């Protein structure tokens, strides 16, 4: 009996010692990527107070899945960037069912914008190109990813022909183009800057797709100097495809558009989580000012984030009469996202703050409602190049500047 008790006690002690072995280091080594994500999110995430302590087993899932599991249910802004960015084809497009109703169920991709030097641009894809098939397969409403990134693809193009005599429209087969495999390429911030003359108006036009590049301030200075030299009376800032950028660059452009007595006052305030101090960005001292010009912003459904903040702040600083917005309702993204590079090759891009414009009001999560609602695709028989005065949104904006109203 005593021997049995001794054996039982010995086994219990061995089990206890085994179970009590400190394997913390091994655990952290195996889950270091997700430990970094957890620590970073608890420190910087806007909704860090919503992150609950995680069970050990949760740390063994792939980093992308772990990151997603920490996100607040109402967060539509945060995202994960994979280990290796392989680029994309470089074209902005919209999937539409046959707009001329010849084949109502057929889906087409209408290309709205092509990044210079991207695989799509090198293949001959242009704004206004209609794509009907990829690798000989007709497009469907689920074809978005096929046209965003991947291996080399062959795309069938078509165009709309108009028979004025019969008052009919029909599709005509175009070229089959080969788009090379998606690759990273340099993204430009300012795509176009031009000056147009309409009646007694000299109109300066800027197409700005992001606020990221290191030479952004230098480019804005050069454009402003050119506008002033050409006696520009009105300024159009086209942000219809603007989705990202640094607040400091956006603040510099805004500073060139507001009265000089506002320099040094708040451009915006970022209200962060309880773990961090709020940050205020002031209007900066621009080299040149366009504050005596009336400003017109062009917006689209893709306009979001810093672009919406810029429009809201300039509008609040100058007043409704001095600033007009033309286009479509913007995305309604009033949280700022920050890219955070991990030591393990991937990045997380969590929401870090709510954005408040220059008047202290939060940017609307319902987007910016334009003063003049104009659908970019209101005219689709022929899609003019961006910057062409016949391009539908630019044409309507120039008409408003010259006549004070939309064309009939």
TORKOL-4160 file (C-alpha; in steps of 0.2 Angstrom, whole numbers, padded with zeros to 4 digits, m for minus):
408
<pt num="1" X="0000" Y="0000" Z="0000"/>
<pt num="2" X="0014" Y="0012" Z="0005"/>
<pt num="3" X="0023" Y="0008" Z="m0011"/>
<pt num="4" X="0007" Y="0012" Z="m0021"/>
<pt num="5" X="0005" Y="0028" Z="m0012"/>
<pt num="6" X="0024" Y="0033" Z="m0016"/>
<pt num="7" X="0022" Y="0029" Z="m0034"/>
<pt num="8" X="0006" Y="0039" Z="m0035"/>
<pt num="9" X="0014" Y="0054" Z="m0027"/>
<pt num="10" X="0030" Y="0053" Z="m0038"/>
<pt num="11" X="0019" Y="0052" Z="m0054"/>
<pt num="12" X="0009" Y="0067" Z="m0048"/>
<pt num="13" X="0025" Y="0077" Z="m0044"/>
<pt num="14" X="0033" Y="0073" Z="m0061"/>
<pt num="15" X="0017" Y="0078" Z="m0069"/>
<pt num="16" X="0017" Y="0094" Z="m0060"/>
<pt num="17" X="0035" Y="0098" Z="m0064"/>
<pt num="18" X="0031" Y="0094" Z="m0082"/>
<pt num="19" X="0016" Y="0105" Z="m0083"/>
<pt num="20" X="0024" Y="0119" Z="m0074"/>
<pt num="21" X="0039" Y="0120" Z="m0086"/>
<pt num="22" X="0041" Y="0138" Z="m0092"/>
<pt num="23" X="0038" Y="0138" Z="m0111"/>
<pt num="24" X="0034" Y="0156" Z="m0112"/>
<pt num="25" X="0050" Y="0160" Z="m0123"/>
<pt num="26" X="0045" Y="0146" Z="m0135"/>
<pt num="27" X="0027" Y="0153" Z="m0136"/>
<pt num="28" X="0033" Y="0171" Z="m0140"/>
<pt num="29" X="0046" Y="0164" Z="m0153"/>
<pt num="30" X="0032" Y="0155" Z="m0162"/>
<pt num="31" X="0020" Y="0169" Z="m0162"/>
<pt num="32" X="0031" Y="0184" Z="m0163"/>
<pt num="33" X="0022" Y="0191" Z="m0179"/>
<pt num="34" X="0005" Y="0191" Z="m0170"/>
<pt num="35" X="0013" Y="0197" Z="m0154"/>
<pt num="36" X="0019" Y="0212" Z="m0163"/>
<pt num="37" X="0002" Y="0215" Z="m0171"/>
<pt num="38" X="m0007" Y="0214" Z="m0154"/>
<pt num="39" X="0006" Y="0226" Z="m0146"/>
<pt num="40" X="0005" Y="0239" Z="m0160"/>
<pt num="41" X="m0014" Y="0238" Z="m0161"/>
<pt num="42" X="m0016" Y="0240" Z="m0142"/>
<pt num="43" X="m0005" Y="0256" Z="m0143"/>
<pt num="44" X="m0011" Y="0264" Z="m0158"/>
<pt num="45" X="m0028" Y="0258" Z="m0164"/>
<pt num="46" X="m0042" Y="0270" Z="m0163"/>
<pt num="47" X="m0053" Y="0257" Z="m0155"/>
<pt num="48" X="m0039" Y="0249" Z="m0144"/>
<pt num="49" X="m0051" Y="0249" Z="m0129"/>
<pt num="50" X="m0062" Y="0236" Z="m0139"/>
<pt num="51" X="m0048" Y="0224" Z="m0141"/>
<pt num="52" X="m0050" Y="0210" Z="m0128"/>
<pt num="53" X="m0036" Y="0199" Z="m0121"/>
<pt num="54" X="m0032" Y="0185" Z="m0133"/>
<pt num="55" X="m0031" Y="0167" Z="m0128"/>
<pt num="56" X="m0015" Y="0159" Z="m0132"/>
<pt num="57" X="m0022" Y="0148" Z="m0146"/>
<pt num="58" X="m0028" Y="0163" Z="m0156"/>
<pt num="59" X="m0010" Y="0169" Z="m0159"/>
<pt num="60" X="m0006" Y="0154" Z="m0170"/>
<pt num="61" X="m0017" Y="0159" Z="m0185"/>
<pt num="62" X="m0009" Y="0168" Z="m0200"/>
<pt num="63" X="m0005" Y="0186" Z="m0197"/>
<pt num="64" X="m0018" Y="0193" Z="m0209"/>
<pt num="65" X="m0032" Y="0183" Z="m0200"/>
<pt num="66" X="m0025" Y="0188" Z="m0183"/>
<pt num="67" X="m0026" Y="0206" Z="m0188"/>
<pt num="68" X="m0043" Y="0205" Z="m0195"/>
<pt num="69" X="m0049" Y="0197" Z="m0179"/>
<pt num="70" X="m0044" Y="0212" Z="m0169"/>
<pt num="71" X="m0054" Y="0225" Z="m0179"/>
<pt num="72" X="m0069" Y="0234" Z="m0172"/>
<pt num="73" X="m0085" Y="0229" Z="m0180"/>
<pt num="74" X="m0088" Y="0246" Z="m0187"/>
<pt num="75" X="m0071" Y="0248" Z="m0194"/>
<pt num="76" X="m0071" Y="0249" Z="m0213"/>
<pt num="77" X="m0055" Y="0258" Z="m0215"/>
<pt num="78" X="m0041" Y="0247" Z="m0208"/>
<pt num="79" X="m0032" Y="0234" Z="m0219"/>
<pt num="80" X="m0017" Y="0222" Z="m0220"/>
<pt num="81" X="m0003" Y="0223" Z="m0233"/>
<pt num="82" X="0004" Y="0206" Z="m0237"/>
<pt num="83" X="0023" Y="0201" Z="m0236"/>
<pt num="84" X="0027" Y="0204" Z="m0255"/>
<pt num="85" X="0018" Y="0218" Z="m0265"/>
<pt num="86" X="0017" Y="0212" Z="m0282"/>
<pt num="87" X="0010" Y="0227" Z="m0290"/>
<pt num="88" X="m0006" Y="0228" Z="m0301"/>
<pt num="89" X="m0011" Y="0232" Z="m0319"/>
<pt num="90" X="m0013" Y="0250" Z="m0315"/>
<pt num="91" X="m0030" Y="0254" Z="m0321"/>
<pt num="92" X="m0046" Y="0261" Z="m0312"/>
<pt num="93" X="m0062" Y="0254" Z="m0319"/>
<pt num="94" X="m0080" Y="0251" Z="m0316"/>
<pt num="95" X="m0090" Y="0235" Z="m0320"/>
<pt num="96" X="m0106" Y="0239" Z="m0329"/>
<pt num="97" X="m0120" Y="0230" Z="m0338"/>
<pt num="98" X="m0122" Y="0234" Z="m0356"/>
<pt num="99" X="m0126" Y="0253" Z="m0355"/>
<pt num="100" X="m0134" Y="0253" Z="m0373"/>
<pt num="101" X="m0145" Y="0238" Z="m0369"/>
<pt num="102" X="m0140" Y="0228" Z="m0384"/>
<pt num="103" X="m0136" Y="0213" Z="m0373"/>
<pt num="104" X="m0143" Y="0219" Z="m0356"/>
<pt num="105" X="m0135" Y="0204" Z="m0346"/>
<pt num="106" X="m0118" Y="0207" Z="m0353"/>
<pt num="107" X="m0105" Y="0215" Z="m0342"/>
<pt num="108" X="m0091" Y="0227" Z="m0348"/>
<pt num="109" X="m0077" Y="0235" Z="m0339"/>
<pt num="110" X="m0076" Y="0254" Z="m0343"/>
<pt num="111" X="m0058" Y="0260" Z="m0339"/>
<pt num="112" X="m0058" Y="0277" Z="m0331"/>
<pt num="113" X="m0040" Y="0280" Z="m0327"/>
<pt num="114" X="m0023" Y="0272" Z="m0331"/>
<pt num="115" X="m0007" Y="0275" Z="m0321"/>
<pt num="116" X="0007" Y="0281" Z="m0332"/>
<pt num="117" X="0020" Y="0267" Z="m0336"/>
<pt num="118" X="0009" Y="0254" Z="m0328"/>
<pt num="119" X="0006" Y="0237" Z="m0337"/>
<pt num="120" X="m0011" Y="0243" Z="m0343"/>
<pt num="121" X="m0003" Y="0259" Z="m0350"/>
<pt num="122" X="0011" Y="0249" Z="m0359"/>
<pt num="123" X="m0003" Y="0238" Z="m0367"/>
<pt num="124" X="m0012" Y="0252" Z="m0374"/>
<pt num="125" X="m0026" Y="0253" Z="m0362"/>
<pt num="126" X="m0033" Y="0271" Z="m0361"/>
<pt num="127" X="m0047" Y="0280" Z="m0352"/>
<pt num="128" X="m0063" Y="0275" Z="m0361"/>
<pt num="129" X="m0058" Y="0258" Z="m0366"/>
<pt num="130" X="m0072" Y="0245" Z="m0364"/>
<pt num="131" X="m0066" Y="0228" Z="m0360"/>
<pt num="132" X="m0078" Y="0213" Z="m0363"/>
<pt num="133" X="m0067" Y="0198" Z="m0360"/>
<pt num="134" X="m0052" Y="0192" Z="m0351"/>
<pt num="135" X="m0042" Y="0177" Z="m0359"/>
<pt num="136" X="m0057" Y="0174" Z="m0370"/>
<pt num="137" X="m0070" Y="0173" Z="m0356"/>
<pt num="138" X="m0084" Y="0186" Z="m0355"/>
<pt num="139" X="m0084" Y="0197" Z="m0340"/>
<pt num="140" X="m0096" Y="0194" Z="m0325"/>
<pt num="141" X="m0100" Y="0205" Z="m0310"/>
<pt num="142" X="m0087" Y="0195" Z="m0301"/>
<pt num="143" X="m0072" Y="0199" Z="m0313"/>
<pt num="144" X="m0065" Y="0213" Z="m0303"/>
<pt num="145" X="m0050" Y="0204" Z="m0296"/>
<pt num="146" X="m0046" Y="0197" Z="m0314"/>
<pt num="147" X="m0043" Y="0215" Z="m0320"/>
<pt num="148" X="m0033" Y="0221" Z="m0304"/>
<pt num="149" X="m0018" Y="0210" Z="m0303"/>
<pt num="150" X="m0010" Y="0194" Z="m0308"/>
<pt num="151" X="m0001" Y="0186" Z="m0323"/>
<pt num="152" X="m0001" Y="0192" Z="m0341"/>
<pt num="153" X="m0019" Y="0193" Z="m0348"/>
<pt num="154" X="m0026" Y="0196" Z="m0365"/>
<pt num="155" X="m0041" Y="0207" Z="m0365"/>
<pt num="156" X="m0054" Y="0209" Z="m0378"/>
<pt num="157" X="m0060" Y="0227" Z="m0381"/>
<pt num="158" X="m0075" Y="0234" Z="m0389"/>
<pt num="159" X="m0082" Y="0252" Z="m0393"/>
<pt num="160" X="m0099" Y="0260" Z="m0395"/>
<pt num="161" X="m0103" Y="0265" Z="m0413"/>
<pt num="162" X="m0118" Y="0277" Z="m0416"/>
<pt num="163" X="m0129" Y="0277" Z="m0431"/>
<pt num="164" X="m0136" Y="0294" Z="m0432"/>
<pt num="165" X="m0147" Y="0290" Z="m0447"/>
<pt num="166" X="m0155" Y="0275" Z="m0438"/>
<pt num="167" X="m0154" Y="0283" Z="m0421"/>
<pt num="168" X="m0146" Y="0267" Z="m0415"/>
<pt num="169" X="m0130" Y="0262" Z="m0405"/>
<pt num="170" X="m0121" Y="0246" Z="m0406"/>
<pt num="171" X="m0105" Y="0237" Z="m0401"/>
<pt num="172" X="m0090" Y="0235" Z="m0412"/>
<pt num="173" X="m0076" Y="0223" Z="m0409"/>
<pt num="174" X="m0059" Y="0232" Z="m0405"/>
<pt num="175" X="m0042" Y="0225" Z="m0403"/>
<pt num="176" X="m0036" Y="0211" Z="m0391"/>
<pt num="177" X="m0023" Y="0219" Z="m0380"/>
<pt num="178" X="m0010" Y="0210" Z="m0370"/>
<pt num="179" X="m0007" Y="0217" Z="m0352"/>
<pt num="180" X="0009" Y="0211" Z="m0344"/>
<pt num="181" X="0010" Y="0203" Z="m0327"/>
<pt num="182" X="0007" Y="0215" Z="m0313"/>
<pt num="183" X="0022" Y="0224" Z="m0306"/>
<pt num="184" X="0026" Y="0238" Z="m0294"/>
<pt num="185" X="0028" Y="0255" Z="m0303"/>
<pt num="186" X="0030" Y="0273" Z="m0297"/>
<pt num="187" X="0014" Y="0282" Z="m0293"/>
<pt num="188" X="0012" Y="0300" Z="m0298"/>
<pt num="189" X="0003" Y="0312" Z="m0286"/>
<pt num="190" X="m0001" Y="0326" Z="m0299"/>
<pt num="191" X="m0006" Y="0319" Z="m0316"/>
<pt num="192" X="m0011" Y="0335" Z="m0325"/>
<pt num="193" X="m0010" Y="0354" Z="m0323"/>
<pt num="194" X="m0016" Y="0365" Z="m0336"/>
<pt num="195" X="m0024" Y="0382" Z="m0339"/>
<pt num="196" X="m0040" Y="0384" Z="m0350"/>
<pt num="197" X="m0048" Y="0400" Z="m0356"/>
<pt num="198" X="m0067" Y="0401" Z="m0355"/>
<pt num="199" X="m0075" Y="0418" Z="m0360"/>
<pt num="200" X="m0066" Y="0430" Z="m0348"/>
<pt num="201" X="m0060" Y="0417" Z="m0337"/>
<pt num="202" X="m0043" Y="0409" Z="m0336"/>
<pt num="203" X="m0045" Y="0393" Z="m0327"/>
<pt num="204" X="m0031" Y="0383" Z="m0318"/>
<pt num="205" X="m0034" Y="0364" Z="m0318"/>
<pt num="206" X="m0025" Y="0351" Z="m0306"/>
<pt num="207" X="m0029" Y="0333" Z="m0307"/>
<pt num="208" X="m0022" Y="0326" Z="m0290"/>
<pt num="209" X="m0023" Y="0307" Z="m0287"/>
<pt num="210" X="m0014" Y="0306" Z="m0270"/>
<pt num="211" X="m0003" Y="0317" Z="m0258"/>
<pt num="212" X="0011" Y="0305" Z="m0255"/>
<pt num="213" X="0027" Y="0310" Z="m0265"/>
<pt num="214" X="0042" Y="0319" Z="m0257"/>
<pt num="215" X="0042" Y="0332" Z="m0271"/>
<pt num="216" X="0023" Y="0336" Z="m0269"/>
<pt num="217" X="0027" Y="0353" Z="m0261"/>
<pt num="218" X="0039" Y="0358" Z="m0274"/>
<pt num="219" X="0027" Y="0353" Z="m0288"/>
<pt num="220" X="0013" Y="0363" Z="m0280"/>
<pt num="221" X="0024" Y="0378" Z="m0279"/>
<pt num="222" X="0028" Y="0377" Z="m0297"/>
<pt num="223" X="0010" Y="0375" Z="m0302"/>
<pt num="224" X="0005" Y="0390" Z="m0292"/>
<pt num="225" X="0018" Y="0400" Z="m0299"/>
<pt num="226" X="0013" Y="0395" Z="m0317"/>
<pt num="227" X="m0006" Y="0399" Z="m0313"/>
<pt num="228" X="m0001" Y="0416" Z="m0306"/>
<pt num="229" X="0010" Y="0420" Z="m0321"/>
<pt num="230" X="m0005" Y="0416" Z="m0333"/>
<pt num="231" X="m0017" Y="0427" Z="m0323"/>
<pt num="232" X="m0028" Y="0412" Z="m0318"/>
<pt num="233" X="m0045" Y="0418" Z="m0311"/>
<pt num="234" X="m0052" Y="0402" Z="m0305"/>
<pt num="235" X="m0044" Y="0385" Z="m0299"/>
<pt num="236" X="m0051" Y="0367" Z="m0301"/>
<pt num="237" X="m0044" Y="0354" Z="m0290"/>
<pt num="238" X="m0049" Y="0337" Z="m0297"/>
<pt num="239" X="m0049" Y="0324" Z="m0283"/>
<pt num="240" X="m0061" Y="0311" Z="m0290"/>
<pt num="241" X="m0048" Y="0297" Z="m0289"/>
<pt num="242" X="m0039" Y="0303" Z="m0274"/>
<pt num="243" X="m0039" Y="0290" Z="m0260"/>
<pt num="244" X="m0023" Y="0292" Z="m0250"/>
<pt num="245" X="m0008" Y="0303" Z="m0244"/>
<pt num="246" X="0000" Y="0312" Z="m0230"/>
<pt num="247" X="m0009" Y="0325" Z="m0221"/>
<pt num="248" X="0006" Y="0337" Z="m0221"/>
<pt num="249" X="0006" Y="0337" Z="m0240"/>
<pt num="250" X="m0013" Y="0340" Z="m0241"/>
<pt num="251" X="m0011" Y="0354" Z="m0228"/>
<pt num="252" X="0002" Y="0363" Z="m0240"/>
<pt num="253" X="m0010" Y="0362" Z="m0254"/>
<pt num="254" X="m0024" Y="0369" Z="m0243"/>
<pt num="255" X="m0013" Y="0382" Z="m0237"/>
<pt num="256" X="m0011" Y="0389" Z="m0255"/>
<pt num="257" X="m0030" Y="0390" Z="m0256"/>
<pt num="258" X="m0035" Y="0399" Z="m0240"/>
<pt num="259" X="m0033" Y="0417" Z="m0235"/>
<pt num="260" X="m0015" Y="0421" Z="m0229"/>
<pt num="261" X="m0021" Y="0427" Z="m0212"/>
<pt num="262" X="m0026" Y="0409" Z="m0208"/>
<pt num="263" X="m0008" Y="0403" Z="m0209"/>
<pt num="264" X="m0003" Y="0395" Z="m0192"/>
<pt num="265" X="m0021" Y="0391" Z="m0187"/>
<pt num="266" X="m0028" Y="0373" Z="m0187"/>
<pt num="267" X="m0030" Y="0364" Z="m0204"/>
<pt num="268" X="m0036" Y="0349" Z="m0195"/>
<pt num="269" X="m0036" Y="0339" Z="m0179"/>
<pt num="270" X="m0034" Y="0320" Z="m0177"/>
<pt num="271" X="m0043" Y="0313" Z="m0162"/>
<pt num="272" X="m0034" Y="0297" Z="m0157"/>
<pt num="273" X="m0037" Y="0283" Z="m0145"/>
<pt num="274" X="m0036" Y="0286" Z="m0126"/>
<pt num="275" X="m0018" Y="0279" Z="m0127"/>
<pt num="276" X="m0012" Y="0293" Z="m0137"/>
<pt num="277" X="m0012" Y="0312" Z="m0138"/>
<pt num="278" X="m0022" Y="0321" Z="m0151"/>
<pt num="279" X="m0013" Y="0329" Z="m0165"/>
<pt num="280" X="m0016" Y="0346" Z="m0174"/>
<pt num="281" X="m0010" Y="0351" Z="m0191"/>
<pt num="282" X="m0009" Y="0369" Z="m0195"/>
<pt num="283" X="m0010" Y="0379" Z="m0211"/>
<pt num="284" X="0008" Y="0381" Z="m0217"/>
<pt num="285" X="0016" Y="0396" Z="m0226"/>
<pt num="286" X="0015" Y="0393" Z="m0245"/>
<pt num="287" X="0028" Y="0400" Z="m0257"/>
<pt num="288" X="0013" Y="0406" Z="m0268"/>
<pt num="289" X="m0005" Y="0409" Z="m0263"/>
<pt num="290" X="m0021" Y="0407" Z="m0274"/>
<pt num="291" X="m0032" Y="0413" Z="m0260"/>
<pt num="292" X="m0040" Y="0426" Z="m0271"/>
<pt num="293" X="m0046" Y="0413" Z="m0284"/>
<pt num="294" X="m0062" Y="0404" Z="m0282"/>
<pt num="295" X="m0060" Y="0386" Z="m0280"/>
<pt num="296" X="m0069" Y="0371" Z="m0287"/>
<pt num="297" X="m0067" Y="0354" Z="m0281"/>
<pt num="298" X="m0071" Y="0339" Z="m0292"/>
<pt num="299" X="m0076" Y="0323" Z="m0282"/>
<pt num="300" X="m0081" Y="0305" Z="m0286"/>
<pt num="301" X="m0086" Y="0290" Z="m0276"/>
<pt num="302" X="m0068" Y="0285" Z="m0274"/>
<pt num="303" X="m0063" Y="0302" Z="m0266"/>
<pt num="304" X="m0059" Y="0298" Z="m0248"/>
<pt num="305" X="m0049" Y="0301" Z="m0232"/>
<pt num="306" X="m0036" Y="0315" Z="m0233"/>
<pt num="307" X="m0045" Y="0322" Z="m0249"/>
<pt num="308" X="m0061" Y="0323" Z="m0240"/>
<pt num="309" X="m0052" Y="0332" Z="m0225"/>
<pt num="310" X="m0044" Y="0344" Z="m0237"/>
<pt num="311" X="m0061" Y="0349" Z="m0245"/>
<pt num="312" X="m0070" Y="0350" Z="m0229"/>
<pt num="313" X="m0056" Y="0361" Z="m0221"/>
<pt num="314" X="m0054" Y="0373" Z="m0236"/>
<pt num="315" X="m0073" Y="0375" Z="m0237"/>
<pt num="316" X="m0075" Y="0379" Z="m0219"/>
<pt num="317" X="m0061" Y="0391" Z="m0220"/>
<pt num="318" X="m0067" Y="0401" Z="m0235"/>
<pt num="319" X="m0085" Y="0399" Z="m0235"/>
<pt num="320" X="m0098" Y="0391" Z="m0247"/>
<pt num="321" X="m0098" Y="0405" Z="m0259"/>
<pt num="322" X="m0079" Y="0404" Z="m0262"/>
<pt num="323" X="m0078" Y="0385" Z="m0263"/>
<pt num="324" X="m0089" Y="0374" Z="m0275"/>
<pt num="325" X="m0090" Y="0355" Z="m0276"/>
<pt num="326" X="m0095" Y="0346" Z="m0292"/>
<pt num="327" X="m0096" Y="0328" Z="m0296"/>
<pt num="328" X="m0103" Y="0313" Z="m0285"/>
<pt num="329" X="m0105" Y="0310" Z="m0267"/>
<pt num="330" X="m0088" Y="0306" Z="m0259"/>
<pt num="331" X="m0084" Y="0290" Z="m0250"/>
<pt num="332" X="m0087" Y="0296" Z="m0232"/>
<pt num="333" X="m0071" Y="0290" Z="m0224"/>
<pt num="334" X="m0068" Y="0301" Z="m0208"/>
<pt num="335" X="m0055" Y="0290" Z="m0200"/>
<pt num="336" X="m0036" Y="0292" Z="m0204"/>
<pt num="337" X="m0026" Y="0276" Z="m0207"/>
<pt num="338" X="m0008" Y="0274" Z="m0204"/>
<pt num="339" X="0004" Y="0262" Z="m0212"/>
<pt num="340" X="0015" Y="0253" Z="m0199"/>
<pt num="341" X="0029" Y="0241" Z="m0206"/>
<pt num="342" X="0032" Y="0226" Z="m0196"/>
<pt num="343" X="0050" Y="0218" Z="m0194"/>
<pt num="344" X="0043" Y="0203" Z="m0203"/>
<pt num="345" X="0040" Y="0210" Z="m0220"/>
<pt num="346" X="0021" Y="0214" Z="m0219"/>
<pt num="347" X="0012" Y="0230" Z="m0214"/>
<pt num="348" X="m0003" Y="0234" Z="m0205"/>
<pt num="349" X="m0014" Y="0249" Z="m0209"/>
<pt num="350" X="m0025" Y="0252" Z="m0194"/>
<pt num="351" X="m0037" Y="0267" Z="m0191"/>
<pt num="352" X="m0028" Y="0278" Z="m0179"/>
<pt num="353" X="m0039" Y="0294" Z="m0177"/>
<pt num="354" X="m0055" Y="0303" Z="m0181"/>
<pt num="355" X="m0053" Y="0318" Z="m0193"/>
<pt num="356" X="m0059" Y="0335" Z="m0188"/>
<pt num="357" X="m0058" Y="0349" Z="m0201"/>
<pt num="358" X="m0053" Y="0367" Z="m0198"/>
<pt num="359" X="m0069" Y="0372" Z="m0190"/>
<pt num="360" X="m0068" Y="0359" Z="m0177"/>
<pt num="361" X="m0082" Y="0348" Z="m0184"/>
<pt num="362" X="m0079" Y="0330" Z="m0188"/>
<pt num="363" X="m0078" Y="0325" Z="m0207"/>
<pt num="364" X="m0095" Y="0318" Z="m0211"/>
<pt num="365" X="m0096" Y="0299" Z="m0213"/>
<pt num="366" X="m0109" Y="0301" Z="m0226"/>
<pt num="367" X="m0097" Y="0309" Z="m0238"/>
<pt num="368" X="m0096" Y="0326" Z="m0246"/>
<pt num="369" X="m0113" Y="0330" Z="m0255"/>
<pt num="370" X="m0108" Y="0341" Z="m0271"/>
<pt num="371" X="m0115" Y="0358" Z="m0274"/>
<pt num="372" X="m0118" Y="0352" Z="m0292"/>
<pt num="373" X="m0121" Y="0333" Z="m0294"/>
<pt num="374" X="m0114" Y="0327" Z="m0310"/>
<pt num="375" X="m0111" Y="0309" Z="m0314"/>
<pt num="376" X="m0094" Y="0306" Z="m0322"/>
<pt num="377" X="m0102" Y="0293" Z="m0334"/>
<pt num="378" X="m0117" Y="0305" Z="m0339"/>
<pt num="379" X="m0111" Y="0304" Z="m0356"/>
<pt num="380" X="m0103" Y="0287" Z="m0362"/>
<pt num="381" X="m0104" Y="0287" Z="m0381"/>
<pt num="382" X="m0086" Y="0293" Z="m0380"/>
<pt num="383" X="m0076" Y="0295" Z="m0365"/>
<pt num="384" X="m0064" Y="0310" Z="m0367"/>
<pt num="385" X="m0047" Y="0309" Z="m0360"/>
<pt num="386" X="m0044" Y="0317" Z="m0343"/>
<pt num="387" X="m0039" Y="0335" Z="m0344"/>
<pt num="388" X="m0048" Y="0337" Z="m0361"/>
<pt num="389" X="m0061" Y="0351" Z="m0360"/>
<pt num="390" X="m0074" Y="0340" Z="m0367"/>
<pt num="391" X="m0072" Y="0327" Z="m0353"/>
<pt num="392" X="m0089" Y="0327" Z="m0345"/>
<pt num="393" X="m0085" Y="0332" Z="m0328"/>
<pt num="394" X="m0072" Y="0345" Z="m0333"/>
<pt num="395" X="m0084" Y="0352" Z="m0346"/>
<pt num="396" X="m0098" Y="0354" Z="m0334"/>
<pt num="397" X="m0086" Y="0363" Z="m0321"/>
<pt num="398" X="m0079" Y="0375" Z="m0334"/>
<pt num="399" X="m0097" Y="0379" Z="m0339"/>
<pt num="400" X="m0102" Y="0382" Z="m0321"/>
<pt num="401" X="m0087" Y="0394" Z="m0319"/>
<pt num="402" X="m0092" Y="0404" Z="m0335"/>
<pt num="403" X="m0111" Y="0404" Z="m0333"/>
<pt num="404" X="m0115" Y="0401" Z="m0315"/>
<pt num="405" X="m0125" Y="0385" Z="m0318"/>
<pt num="406" X="m0125" Y="0368" Z="m0326"/>
<pt num="407" X="m0129" Y="0367" Z="m0345"/>
<pt num="408" X="m0147" Y="0363" Z="m0350"/>
